[in-house]
Amino acid sequence: MILSPDLRDVEKTTVSEAERRLARLLAAIPEQMAVAFHSVKLRSHAYKQMAEADFVVLWKGVVIVVEVKGGGVKKFDGSWYTVDRHGDAHRLSSSPMEQARTAMFALRDILREDGIGWFPTEAIVVTPDIDSPPSSTEWKSTHWLAKDSMTASALSAALDRVAEGSRPVPRGERVARADELRRRLFGEFSRMPVLDAQRGAVVDEQNRATEGQARVLAGLSRNPRIVVRGGAGTGKSLVLAESAKHEASAGRSVLITFRSPGLRHFFEPRVSERGIAVIAFDELSQERQYDVLLVDEAQDLMSSEAMDLLDRVLVGGTTGGRWRMFLDPNNQAHVHGRFDREIFDLVASEASEYDLSLNVRNTKAIVHMVQEYLGADVGDAGIVNGERIQWCWATDGGGVLEAIAIAKALTLEGVAPSNIWVIPVTADASTDRLQDGIRVLSPRSAKGLETEHVIVCDLPDEFDDHPMANFYVAVTRPRVALHVVATGEDKRRLQTLARRTR
């Protein structure tokens, strides 16, 4: 079963040992189409409050909401109590079953009001520390699980019994499609990692899975080969990292590879201690094969030579193996690597294709600028609000010194130097240095990465394929604010570029 977030994250974040135990059992169930979402907060339409479900399990077409209570559970004098390991009793506001049902009704209302249609729902209670569940006319005996269900096989059988007893479709109801239900659950409950939780609302708005991201996550178990296309800022790398966790949780050996070496620093902390190999393409060895291959910035590797190597490191090869390739359909391939259209068409013919269409990194102003000047599709500008683009008109030069001056002014306003990059568009590809405490790096070094504030300078004299690709990479790196240092000549060239791309 797929666990979201994966088992390691659940064990690290929950304080409940009972929830950890149940998570381990759910992850051990060999049912690849089932999904369990942990610690789900649900808005309650009836009272504008929050209900919470310890787990929401999609099991063979039935949505099962699970309330978990560790320690002892008893009813005394009309009230329900939990009993901790010290023997102390703690009164509950309602019965565990009522808590599960409240969350179930909230979830059902949320999804049905969103137009998904009717789907079967059930509410159950799991008390792993008591020998037998309390009996009551208020619930079916199958819906309260105790110690005897605390093995993977017994839990799987118990979920089967719950699903088999779900009520039939009411007459006249439109039934939710299974794939739509799965996708909407991923969209509602998947929370993509926040890169810097200490920053303001601009970054905080970027932590919920978009519809496109949810579609990819929902399709992972059903499709052995997937191509995911999305412009800069649509969250490809974040989805790739979550995909790698899902694959590793299923017991498969996983390789993440990419052309840009800097991406190692992005992926390694996100998939650490899971046995996932994170190796730059130029460092790949043919001595080992992996069950699953995930390629980021795959447009850089669309050549026969690159595909030959990937074919050799993947069990079953690229034709019969299990892989996920994430790529930008715009012009980043001119920055680093090669893009052969025939190779891409051949690769894509073996895969299911998904598109990420919502920009979750760049502000609306940046998205509109990229679309105007470059004609590039970086997703809809519908999620991130932030500062307008700051055009800094230089009388001459328009280079690094002017950009560093802007960076220093930002630090005086409280921005940490580590959150500022200066990207000269025409810099040598290997450029990556500190200058007066500010990181100065080339578009190639910045490719695939992001930071809060970016100052773009040294614009090209001509916007042919390579300089345009560098400019595209540079202006799509910031999450909060973009400054562009330009001369009058640069302004005229950009105006010509905008007319050319319309």
C-alpha positions as CSV (number, residue, x, y, z in Angstrom):
1,M,0.0,0.0,0.0
2,I,1.2,3.5,-0.8
3,L,1.5,5.7,2.4
4,S,1.3,9.5,2.0
5,P,3.5,10.9,3.4
6,D,5.8,7.8,3.3
7,L,6.4,5.7,6.4
8,R,9.6,7.4,7.4
9,D,8.0,10.8,7.5
10,V,5.0,9.4,9.4
11,E,7.3,7.9,12.0
12,K,9.3,11.1,12.3
13,T,6.3,13.5,12.6
14,T,3.6,11.7,14.7
15,V,3.7,11.6,18.5
16,S,1.3,8.6,18.6
17,E,3.0,5.2,18.8
18,A,-0.4,3.6,18.0
19,E,-0.4,5.6,14.7
20,R,3.2,4.5,14.0
21,R,2.2,0.9,14.4
22,L,-0.8,1.1,12.2
23,A,1.3,3.0,9.5
24,R,3.9,0.2,9.5
25,L,1.1,-2.4,9.0
26,L,-0.5,-0.4,6.2
27,A,2.8,0.1,4.4
28,A,3.4,-3.7,4.6
29,I,0.2,-4.6,2.9
30,P,1.0,-5.8,-0.7
31,E,-1.9,-3.9,-2.3
32,Q,-0.3,-1.5,-4.7
33,M,-3.5,0.3,-5.8
34,A,-4.5,1.1,-2.2
35,V,-3.4,4.4,-0.6
36,A,-3.4,5.6,3.0
37,F,-3.2,9.3,3.8
38,H,-2.0,10.1,7.4
39,S,-3.1,12.9,9.7
40,V,-5.7,14.5,7.4
41,K,-7.3,17.7,8.5
42,L,-10.7,18.3,7.0
43,R,-12.6,21.5,6.8
44,S,-16.2,21.0,8.1
45,H,-18.7,22.8,5.8
46,A,-21.5,22.6,8.4
47,Y,-19.7,24.6,11.1
48,K,-16.6,26.1,9.3
49,Q,-14.4,24.1,11.7
50,M,-11.9,21.4,11.3
51,A,-12.4,17.7,11.6
52,E,-9.4,15.4,11.6
53,A,-8.8,11.9,10.5
54,D,-5.8,9.9,11.7
55,F,-5.9,8.0,8.4
56,V,-7.9,8.1,5.2
57,V,-7.6,4.8,3.3
58,L,-8.7,4.3,-0.3
59,W,-9.3,0.5,-0.4
60,K,-10.7,-1.2,-3.4
61,G,-12.9,1.8,-4.4
62,V,-14.1,2.5,-0.8
63,V,-12.9,5.5,1.2
64,I,-12.3,4.3,4.8
65,V,-11.8,6.9,7.5
66,V,-9.7,5.6,10.5
67,E,-9.6,6.9,14.1
68,V,-6.7,5.4,16.1
69,K,-6.6,5.2,19.9
70,G,-3.6,3.9,21.7
71,G,-3.7,2.5,25.2
72,G,-7.0,1.5,26.9
73,V,-10.4,2.7,25.8
74,K,-13.5,2.4,27.9
75,K,-17.0,3.9,28.4
76,F,-18.0,4.8,32.0
77,D,-21.2,6.5,33.1
78,G,-22.0,7.6,29.6
79,S,-18.6,9.1,28.8
80,W,-15.7,7.7,26.9
81,Y,-12.1,7.6,28.2
82,T,-8.6,6.6,27.0
83,V,-6.3,5.0,29.6
84,D,-2.5,5.7,29.2
85,R,0.3,3.4,30.2
86,H,0.3,4.9,33.7
87,G,-3.3,3.9,34.2
88,D,-4.5,7.5,34.1
89,A,-7.9,8.1,32.4
90,H,-8.4,10.9,29.9
91,R,-12.0,11.9,29.0
92,L,-12.9,12.1,25.3
93,S,-15.3,14.7,23.9
94,S,-17.1,11.9,22.1
95,S,-16.7,8.3,21.3
96,P,-13.9,7.2,19.0
97,M,-16.5,6.0,16.5
98,E,-18.2,9.4,16.5
99,Q,-14.9,11.1,15.9
100,A,-14.3,8.8,12.9
101,R,-17.8,9.4,11.6
102,T,-17.5,13.2,11.9
103,A,-14.3,13.1,9.8
104,M,-16.0,10.7,7.3
105,F,-19.0,13.0,6.8
106,A,-16.7,16.1,6.5
107,L,-14.6,14.3,3.8
108,R,-17.7,13.1,2.0
109,D,-19.2,16.6,1.9
110,I,-16.0,18.2,0.8
111,L,-15.5,16.0,-2.2
112,R,-19.2,15.8,-3.2
113,E,-19.6,19.6,-3.0
114,D,-16.6,19.7,-5.4
115,G,-18.7,17.7,-7.9
116,I,-16.9,14.4,-7.7
117,G,-20.1,12.4,-7.4
118,W,-21.2,9.6,-5.0
119,F,-18.6,7.2,-3.5
120,P,-18.8,4.6,-0.7
121,T,-17.5,5.7,2.6
122,E,-17.0,3.9,5.9
123,A,-15.7,4.9,9.4
124,I,-13.7,2.6,11.6
125,V,-11.8,2.7,14.9
126,V,-8.5,0.9,15.5
127,T,-7.4,0.3,19.1
128,P,-4.2,-1.8,18.8
129,D,-3.6,-2.1,22.6
130,I,-6.9,-3.7,23.7
131,D,-7.8,-7.4,23.4
132,S,-11.3,-7.0,22.1
133,P,-13.4,-4.0,20.9
134,P,-16.4,-2.8,22.9
135,S,-19.7,-4.0,21.5
136,S,-22.5,-1.7,20.7
137,T,-25.6,-1.4,18.6
138,E,-24.1,1.9,17.3
139,W,-21.6,0.2,15.0
140,K,-20.9,-3.0,13.2
141,S,-18.5,-5.4,14.8
142,T,-16.4,-5.3,11.7
143,H,-15.8,-1.6,12.1
144,W,-13.8,-1.6,15.4
145,L,-10.4,-3.3,15.1
146,A,-8.3,-4.5,18.1
147,K,-5.2,-6.5,18.8
148,D,-6.2,-9.5,16.7
149,S,-6.2,-7.4,13.6
150,M,-2.7,-6.0,14.1
151,T,-0.8,-8.0,11.5
152,A,-0.6,-7.0,7.8
153,S,-2.6,-10.0,6.6
154,A,-5.3,-9.6,9.4
155,L,-5.6,-5.9,8.7
156,S,-5.9,-6.5,5.0
157,A,-8.7,-9.0,5.6
158,A,-10.4,-6.6,8.0
159,L,-10.4,-3.8,5.4
160,D,-11.9,-6.3,2.9
161,R,-14.8,-7.0,5.3
162,V,-15.4,-3.3,5.8
163,A,-15.3,-2.6,2.1
164,E,-17.6,-5.5,1.3
165,G,-20.2,-4.2,3.7
166,S,-20.3,-0.7,2.3
167,R,-23.7,0.4,1.2
168,P,-24.8,0.1,-2.5
169,V,-25.1,3.1,-4.8
170,P,-28.3,5.1,-4.1
171,R,-30.7,5.2,-6.9
172,G,-30.2,8.2,-9.2
173,E,-26.8,9.1,-7.9
174,R,-23.8,9.8,-10.2
175,V,-21.0,7.5,-9.2
176,A,-17.5,9.0,-8.9
177,R,-15.0,7.4,-11.3
178,A,-12.3,5.5,-9.5
179,D,-9.4,7.4,-11.1
180,E,-11.0,10.7,-10.4
181,L,-11.6,9.8,-6.7
182,R,-8.0,8.7,-6.4
183,R,-6.7,11.9,-8.0
184,R,-8.9,14.1,-5.8
185,L,-7.8,12.4,-2.7
186,F,-4.1,13.0,-3.6
187,G,-5.0,16.6,-4.4
188,E,-6.8,17.2,-1.2
189,F,-4.3,15.5,1.1
190,S,-0.9,15.6,-0.4
191,R,1.2,18.5,0.9
192,M,4.3,19.2,-1.1
193,P,7.4,20.1,0.9
194,V,7.8,23.7,1.8
195,L,11.3,24.8,1.0
196,D,11.6,27.5,3.6
197,A,8.8,27.5,6.2
198,Q,10.3,30.6,7.9
199,R,9.5,32.9,5.0
200,G,6.3,34.9,4.5
201,A,3.0,34.1,2.8
202,V,4.5,34.1,-0.7
203,V,6.3,30.8,0.1
204,D,3.6,29.4,2.4
205,E,1.1,29.4,-0.5
206,Q,3.2,26.9,-2.4
207,N,2.8,23.9,-0.2
208,R,-0.4,22.2,-1.5
209,A,-0.3,19.7,-4.3
210,T,-1.8,21.2,-7.5
211,E,-4.3,19.3,-9.7
212,G,-1.5,18.3,-12.0
213,Q,0.8,17.2,-9.3
214,A,-2.0,15.2,-7.7
215,R,-2.7,13.5,-11.1
216,V,1.0,12.4,-11.3
217,L,1.1,11.1,-7.8
218,A,-2.2,9.2,-8.3
219,G,-0.9,7.6,-11.5
220,L,2.4,6.3,-10.1
221,S,1.3,2.8,-9.2
222,R,-0.7,2.2,-12.3
223,N,1.8,3.3,-14.9
224,P,5.3,1.7,-15.3
225,R,6.6,4.5,-17.5
226,I,5.7,8.1,-17.2
227,V,6.7,11.4,-18.9
228,V,5.9,14.5,-16.9
229,R,6.1,17.8,-18.7
230,G,6.1,21.2,-17.1
231,G,7.7,24.6,-17.4
232,A,10.1,26.1,-14.9
233,G,8.4,26.5,-11.6
234,T,5.6,24.0,-12.0
235,G,7.1,21.7,-9.2
236,K,8.6,18.9,-11.3
237,S,11.5,18.2,-8.9
238,L,9.2,18.2,-5.8
239,V,6.9,15.7,-7.4
240,L,9.9,13.6,-8.5
241,A,11.1,13.4,-4.9
242,E,7.7,12.4,-3.6
243,S,7.6,9.8,-6.4
244,A,10.9,8.4,-5.4
245,K,9.7,8.0,-1.8
246,H,6.7,6.0,-3.0
247,E,8.8,3.7,-5.1
248,A,11.3,3.1,-2.3
249,S,8.5,2.4,0.1
250,A,7.3,-0.4,-2.2
251,G,10.7,-2.1,-1.7
252,R,12.2,-1.2,-5.1
253,S,15.7,0.0,-5.6
254,V,15.5,3.6,-6.9
255,L,17.9,5.9,-8.9
256,I,17.4,9.6,-9.3
257,T,19.6,11.1,-12.0
258,F,20.0,14.5,-13.8
259,R,22.5,16.5,-15.8
260,S,22.9,19.5,-13.5
261,P,25.2,18.6,-10.6
262,G,23.6,21.2,-8.3
263,L,20.4,19.1,-8.2
264,R,22.1,16.6,-5.9
265,H,21.9,19.2,-3.1
266,F,18.2,19.6,-3.8
267,F,17.3,15.9,-3.8
268,E,19.6,14.4,-1.1
269,P,18.0,16.0,1.9
270,R,14.5,15.2,0.6
271,V,15.1,11.4,0.2
272,S,17.8,10.8,2.8
273,E,18.0,7.5,4.7
274,R,15.6,5.7,2.3
275,G,18.2,3.9,0.3
276,I,17.6,6.0,-2.8
277,A,20.6,6.6,-5.0
278,V,21.0,10.3,-6.1
279,I,23.7,10.3,-8.8
280,A,24.5,13.0,-11.5
281,F,24.3,11.5,-15.0
282,D,28.0,12.1,-15.7
283,E,28.9,10.0,-12.6
284,L,26.7,7.0,-13.5
285,S,28.3,3.6,-13.5
286,Q,27.0,0.6,-15.5
287,E,28.0,-1.8,-12.7
288,R,24.6,-1.6,-11.0
289,Q,21.0,-1.7,-12.2
290,Y,18.0,-0.2,-10.4
291,D,14.3,-1.3,-10.4
292,V,13.1,2.3,-10.9
293,L,14.7,5.2,-12.7
294,L,13.7,8.9,-12.2
295,V,15.2,11.5,-14.4
296,D,15.0,15.2,-13.7
297,E,15.5,17.8,-16.4
298,A,15.2,15.0,-18.9
299,Q,15.3,17.3,-21.8
300,D,19.0,17.5,-21.2
301,L,19.4,13.8,-21.9
302,M,17.3,13.3,-25.0
303,S,20.1,11.9,-27.1
304,S,20.9,8.3,-28.3
305,E,24.1,8.2,-26.2
306,A,22.4,9.3,-23.0
307,M,19.4,6.9,-23.5
308,D,21.8,4.0,-24.1
309,L,23.4,4.5,-20.7
310,L,20.0,4.9,-19.0
311,D,18.9,1.7,-20.7
312,R,21.8,-0.2,-19.2
313,V,21.3,1.0,-15.6
314,L,17.6,0.2,-15.5
315,V,16.2,-3.3,-14.9
316,G,14.3,-4.1,-18.1
317,G,15.8,-1.2,-19.9
318,T,13.9,1.9,-21.0
319,T,11.5,-0.2,-23.2
320,G,10.4,-2.6,-20.5
321,G,11.5,-1.1,-17.2
322,R,9.9,1.2,-14.7
323,W,10.8,4.9,-15.1
324,R,9.6,8.4,-14.7
325,M,11.1,11.3,-16.7
326,F,10.4,14.9,-15.8
327,L,11.2,17.5,-18.5
328,D,10.7,21.2,-19.5
329,P,9.1,21.5,-22.9
330,N,10.5,25.0,-23.3
331,N,14.1,25.9,-24.3
332,Q,16.2,24.9,-21.3
333,A,17.9,22.1,-23.3
334,H,20.1,24.7,-24.9
335,V,21.7,25.5,-21.6
336,H,23.1,22.1,-20.8
337,G,22.8,18.8,-22.8
338,R,21.1,17.9,-26.0
339,F,17.5,17.5,-27.1
340,D,16.8,15.2,-30.0
341,R,13.1,15.4,-31.0
342,E,13.1,11.9,-32.6
343,I,14.6,10.4,-29.4
344,F,11.9,12.1,-27.3
345,D,9.1,10.9,-29.5
346,L,10.4,7.4,-29.3
347,V,10.7,7.6,-25.5
348,A,7.3,9.2,-25.0
349,S,5.7,6.5,-27.2
350,E,6.4,4.0,-24.4
351,A,4.9,6.1,-21.6
352,S,1.9,7.7,-20.1
353,E,2.1,11.5,-20.3
354,Y,1.2,14.0,-17.7
355,D,1.3,17.8,-17.7
356,L,2.0,20.2,-14.8
357,S,0.1,23.4,-15.7
358,L,0.2,25.5,-12.6
359,N,3.3,27.5,-11.6
360,V,4.0,27.0,-7.9
361,R,7.3,28.8,-7.7
362,N,7.2,32.1,-9.6
363,T,5.1,35.1,-8.8
364,K,2.4,36.2,-11.3
365,A,4.6,39.0,-12.5
366,I,7.4,36.7,-13.4
367,V,5.1,34.2,-15.2
368,H,3.7,37.0,-17.3
369,M,7.1,38.3,-18.1
370,V,8.4,34.9,-19.3
371,Q,5.3,34.5,-21.4
372,E,5.6,38.0,-22.9
373,Y,9.3,38.0,-23.8
374,L,10.0,34.4,-24.4
375,G,6.7,32.9,-25.4
376,A,7.4,30.1,-23.0
377,D,4.7,28.1,-21.1
378,V,5.6,28.0,-17.4
379,G,2.1,27.2,-16.2
380,D,-0.8,29.3,-15.2
381,A,0.0,32.3,-12.9
382,G,-2.7,31.4,-10.4
383,I,-1.0,30.5,-7.1
384,V,1.9,32.7,-6.0
385,N,1.4,36.4,-5.2
386,G,4.5,38.5,-4.7
387,E,6.4,41.6,-5.7
388,R,6.3,43.1,-9.1
389,I,9.5,42.8,-11.2
390,Q,12.0,45.5,-10.4
391,W,13.7,46.8,-13.6
392,C,17.0,48.6,-12.8
393,W,18.0,50.7,-15.7
394,A,21.8,51.2,-15.9
395,T,23.3,53.9,-18.0
396,D,26.1,51.5,-19.0
397,G,27.4,48.1,-18.1
398,G,24.3,46.5,-16.6
399,G,26.7,43.9,-15.0
400,V,27.6,42.2,-11.8
401,L,28.7,45.3,-9.9
402,E,25.3,46.9,-10.3
403,A,23.7,43.6,-9.3
404,I,25.8,43.3,-6.2
405,A,24.8,46.8,-5.1
406,I,21.2,45.8,-5.4
407,A,21.9,42.7,-3.4
408,K,23.5,44.7,-0.6
409,A,20.5,47.0,-0.5
410,L,18.3,44.0,0.0
411,T,20.4,42.8,2.9
412,L,20.0,46.2,4.6
413,E,16.2,45.6,4.3
414,G,16.6,42.3,6.2
415,V,17.0,39.7,3.4
416,A,19.6,37.1,4.3
417,P,22.5,37.0,1.8
418,S,22.0,33.3,1.5
419,N,18.6,34.0,-0.1
420,I,20.0,36.2,-2.8
421,W,21.5,35.1,-6.1
422,V,23.1,37.2,-8.9
423,I,22.8,35.5,-12.3
424,P,24.7,37.0,-15.2
425,V,23.0,35.7,-18.3
426,T,26.2,35.6,-20.3
427,A,28.4,34.2,-17.6
428,D,30.8,31.3,-18.2
429,A,28.9,28.0,-17.6
430,S,31.2,27.0,-14.7
431,T,30.6,30.3,-12.8
432,D,29.6,29.7,-9.2
433,R,31.3,31.9,-6.6
434,L,30.8,34.2,-3.7
435,Q,31.4,37.9,-4.3
436,D,31.1,40.3,-1.3
437,G,29.1,37.5,0.4
438,I,26.6,37.1,-2.4
439,R,26.4,34.0,-4.6
440,V,27.1,34.8,-8.3
441,L,26.3,31.8,-10.6
442,S,25.7,31.0,-14.2
443,P,22.3,29.9,-15.6
444,R,23.8,26.4,-16.0
445,S,24.8,26.3,-12.3
446,A,21.3,27.6,-11.3
447,K,19.4,25.3,-13.6
448,G,16.8,23.2,-11.7
449,L,17.3,25.1,-8.5
450,E,15.6,28.1,-6.9
451,T,16.0,30.8,-4.2
452,E,14.0,33.7,-2.9
453,H,15.6,36.8,-4.6
454,V,17.3,36.8,-7.9
455,I,19.1,39.7,-9.6
456,V,19.6,39.0,-13.4
457,C,22.3,41.0,-15.2
458,D,24.7,40.9,-18.2
459,L,22.0,40.4,-20.7
460,P,23.0,39.1,-24.1
461,D,23.6,41.2,-27.2
462,E,21.5,38.8,-29.3
463,F,18.6,36.5,-28.3
464,D,19.3,33.4,-30.4
465,D,18.6,29.9,-29.0
466,H,21.4,29.6,-26.4
467,P,21.2,33.2,-24.9
468,M,17.4,32.9,-24.8
469,A,17.6,29.6,-22.9
470,N,20.0,31.2,-20.4
471,F,17.7,34.2,-19.9
472,Y,14.7,31.8,-19.5
473,V,16.6,29.9,-16.7
474,A,17.8,33.0,-15.0
475,V,14.4,34.8,-14.7
476,T,12.5,31.6,-13.5
477,R,14.7,30.9,-10.5
478,P,13.1,33.3,-7.9
479,R,10.3,32.4,-5.5
480,V,9.7,35.9,-4.1
481,A,11.3,38.7,-6.1
482,L,13.1,39.3,-9.4
483,H,15.4,42.3,-10.3
484,V,16.6,42.8,-13.8
485,V,19.6,45.0,-14.4
486,A,19.5,46.3,-18.0
487,T,20.7,49.1,-20.2
488,G,18.7,51.1,-22.8
489,E,20.1,48.8,-25.5
490,D,18.9,45.8,-23.5
491,K,15.4,47.4,-23.2
492,R,15.2,47.8,-27.0
493,R,16.3,44.2,-27.6
494,L,13.7,42.9,-25.1
495,Q,11.0,44.9,-26.8
496,T,12.0,43.4,-30.2
497,L,12.0,39.9,-28.5
498,A,8.5,40.5,-27.2
499,R,7.2,41.4,-30.6
500,R,8.9,38.4,-32.1
501,T,7.3,35.9,-29.7
502,R,3.7,37.2,-30.0
